[in-house]
Amino acid sequence: MAVINFGSINIDHVYQVEHFVQPGETLSSTDYQQLLGGKGANQSIALAKAGTEVKHVGKINEHDAHFKQAMIKQGVDCKFVQCTDSPTGHAIIQVTTTGENAIVLFGGANLTIDNKDILRALDDAADSDWVLTQNETSAIDIVFQDAKKIGLKVAFNPAPMTDSVKQLPHDCIDLLIVNEVEAAEITGVNDIEQMEAYFRSDWPHAEVIITLGKKGVRMILPEETIDVPAFVVDTVDTTAAGDTFIGYFLAAYSRREKAKDALTRACAASAIAVTRSGAAQSIPNSEEVDLFLSQNQA
C-alpha cells in the first residue's frame, strides 16, 4: 500500500517578524531561512516519517534539484518528481513571535503538472493505494477522475482555498480534510454543528475531517462523529502543522487503523511540529510521536 501524492514542492523564504507587515509598512526581520516547503512536499515527508510508502508527483526547477534530494533523504520516493526549466514554486512566509504565520505563494513549476504526468504515476498504482492532493498544483480535476477510474481512494486537502475548489468533481473525493476557515468557505456557515449538518447532507459520499486548531479535530463518518482534543504545548511556529497532521493521519488510516487512534496520533505529531521552527524541518519521526503519546496520554 502506498500514497501517491500529487503535490507542490516549494522553496520557503521564512522571515521572523514582531508582527505581520501592515499596508505601507517596512518591517525589519529578526531572522531569515530558506527551506524546503510546499504543502505537497510537507505532507509527503510526514507520510514517510510516519512509516508509509509515499510516491511524490511534482516538478521543480533543474537548478533546485537539491530540494528533491532532500525529500529522498527523508524517505520519499521521488521517481515521479521531474526537473524542469520553469521556476520552482516558492512562498514568502512571515512568522510572528507568537508562532502565527502569513504566506504569499507563487505556483511556478507546480502548475505545470499535466495529463502525461498523471497517467505515468497512476500506471504504477496498486489497487490498495491512496491518491492525495492539495490545491497548489495544476490538473487536480484530472487527478481525481483518473484515480477513481482505476478504483483508488482519493484524499483532498483544499488548501489554499479558492473558488476553483467548488468546481472540482467532489463525487470523486473519499476523504476531505479542511480547517475551520476552509470548511466555512465550502459550507457558508461558521458553526461547527452547522458545518457537520451541511457535509452530511451535501457530501454523503465523503468522510470529512475538520481541524480546529487548539480545540482539536472533528471527523464526520457515515455512522458517527469523532471529536479528539488537541494536545497542549508551547507554540513556536504553526507552519506545516496541518500538513503534519494530514500525513500522520493518512498514514495510519490507510493502514486501516481505527479512526480515533489515527486522529490522536496525527494530533500528537502536529503538536510536536508546532514546538519547532520551519516547515518540513519541524515534522517529527514516528519514534518521537510514540514517546510523546506515552508521556501525554492517561
N, C-alpha and C positions, 0 to 999 in steps of 0.2 A: 504494500500500500504506500502510495506517495501523494504528496500535494503538488500540483502543477500551478505555480504562481505566475500569472501574467502581471508583472508589477514593475513599478518605477525604480530606477536607480538614480539617485541624486547626489550631488556634492552639496553638503550643508555648510553654509558660511554662518557660524554661530557667534553672536555678539552678546556679551554680558552687559546689561544696562540697569540703571537705577529704576527706570520706568519706561514704558513704551513711548517711542518718539511721537510727539504731537505734530499736527499740521503746522508747517512753517518753522519747526524747531530743529536745531542742530544739537545733537547729543553725543558726548564722548562715550565710547565703550570702555569698560574696565578690563575686558579680556576678549580675545578672538581665537577661534579654532576653525579649521577646515576639516570636515569629517565626512565619512560615508553615511548617506541617509537615503531618504525616499521611503514612502510607506511600503512599497513593494519589497525593497531590499531589507528594511527593518523586519517585516513580517516573515520573510524567508529565513533570516538569521534566527529569529525567535523560534520558528518551527524546527530548524536544525538543532538549536541548543536544547530544545525540548525533546529531542531524540527521534524526530520524524524525518524520513527521506523527503527532501523538497527539491523540485526542479524549477529553477527560475527562468522565466522567459522575458527578455528585455533587451534594451540597446543602450550603448554607451559610446562616447567618442573614443576613437582609437588612441588618443593621447592620454586618456584616463584609465587605461587598461589595468592599472594597479588597484583600482577600486574593485574590479572584477576579481582580481587575485585575492583581495581582502575577503570577499564573500566566500570564495573557495576555501580559504583558510578557516572560516567559521563553520564549514561543513555543508555549504550549499552547492548543489550540482548546477554548474553554470554552462553546460554544453549548449543551451539554447540562448545564451547571452551573446549577442553579436556586437562587434566593434564597427562603428560607422563614422562617416565624416561629419555627421550632424553634431552640434554642440551637446554635451551632456546636460541633462536636466539639473537644475540646481535650486536651492532655497536660501533665502536670506532670513535668518531666524534671530529674533530678539528674545533674550531670556532675562526676566527681571530677578531682583533679589528674593522675591517670594516664590520663584520657581515657575511662574506663568510664562507662556511663550506666545509670540505673534510671528506669523510666517508669510513671506512673499514667495510665490512659487513660479518657476519657469520650466515648462514642459520639455523643451528640446527633443533629444533623441527618443524620449519616452513616447512621443506622439507619432513615431514612425513605424510602430508595430503594425503589420499588415496581414492579409489573409494567408500568405505563404508561411509566415512565422507561426501563425496559429495552427495551421494544418500540420506543419512539421513537428510541433510539440505534441499535439494530440494524437498523432500517428504512433507515438511512443507510449501512449497511455495504457494502463491496465484497467480492468473492469472495476476494481475496488478503489481507484484513485479519486481524489477530490480535485476540483479546479477552484482556485482562489483568485480574485482580482479586486482592485480598488478603483478609484476614479481619477487616476493620474496617468493613464495610458490611452492609446487610441484603440479603436475596433472592439470595444467592450461588448457591444451587442453581438458581434460575430463570435466572440469567445463564448458567450452564453449559449447561443444557438448551436454552435458546433459541438460544445461539450454535451449538451442534452441529447443531441442526435446519436451519440455513442453511449448514452446512459450513465454519464458521470454526474456526481453530485456537485453543485455549484454553491460556493460561499462568496458573498459580496459585501464589501465594506465601502459604501458610497462616500468616500472622503477624498478630496474636499467635495462638499455637497454643492451641486449646481443644478440648474433647470434641466439639463440633459438627462439627469438620472431618471426623471419621471417619464422619459420617452423610451427607456430601455424595456426589453421584454421581461417583465417581472415574473411571469409564469415559469421562467427557466431557473429562478433562484430557489434553492433549497434552504439556505441559511443566510439571513440578513443580519449584519452586525452594525449597529449605529450608536452614536452617543445621543445625549438629550437634544442637542441642537439639531442634529440631522433628523432625528425622529420627529421633532416638531415641524420641520420643513416638509417632511413627507406626509404627515398626518394633518397638519393645520391646527393642531391643539398643543397645549403646553402641560397639561395634567397627565401624569403617568398612567392613571387608570383609564383616561380617555384615549391615550395612545394605544394601550393594550386593546381596548374595545375596537379601535379602528383596524389594527393589524389582524385581529381575529375575524373581522367581517370582510376586509378588503384584501388580505394576504393569507387566506386559509391554506395555500399551497406551501407556505414557508414557515420555518421556525425563525423566531426573531429574538435577538439579544439587544437590550438597551443598556449601555454602560452609563452609570450615574455618578461618576467621579467619586467623591468622598462618601457618597451614600451607597456605593456598591454597584450591583448589577441585577437586572431582571431578565429572565429568559421566558419567552412565551412559547409553550409547546401545545400541541393539539388538545391534550387532556389535562394539562396542569400549568401553573405558573410557579417559577422558582425564583426566589429572591436570595441573594448572597451578599452579606455586608462587606464593605471594604476593610482592609487592614489599616490600622492607624500607624503612620510613620511620619518622620520629619521630611517634608518635601524639599528637594533641591532643584529639580528640573523635570517638568512633566513631558518633555519631548520624547516621543516613542513609547509612552506608557500604554496608549491604546494599541499600538502595533504589537507590543509585547504581550498584552492580553490576548489579542487575536491569535497570534502564533501559538501560544501555550494552550489556549482553549481548543483550537482546531487540531493540534497535535494529539491531545487526549481524546477528544470527541471522535476523531476519525479512527481511533483505536477501539472505539465502542465502549469507552469508559462512561460511567453514569454522568448525566448532565451536571448534577450538583457538584460532583467531585471535580469535573473538568472546569467548572466555573470557579470553584475555590482555588484550584491550582493556578488558574490564569490570574485571579486577583492577587495571589501571593507573588507571582512573577512580576506583575505590574507594580506592586508595592515596592519591591526591591528596586525596580528600574527608576522610580521617581526619587530615590535617595541618591542617585548618581547623575552626573552631568553627561550631556551628549545624547545621541540617538542610538545607533547600533551599539555603541560602546557601553551603554547602560544596561543592556539586556543580560540577565543572569543566565547561568547554565543550570541544568537540571539538578545537580547536586546542591547548588545554593538554594534552590527552591525547596528541595527536600528538607534542608536544615532549617530554613525559615518557617516552614509549616510545622516542624517538630517543636519549634520554640514559641509558636504563636497560635496553636490550637489547643483547646481544652481536651 
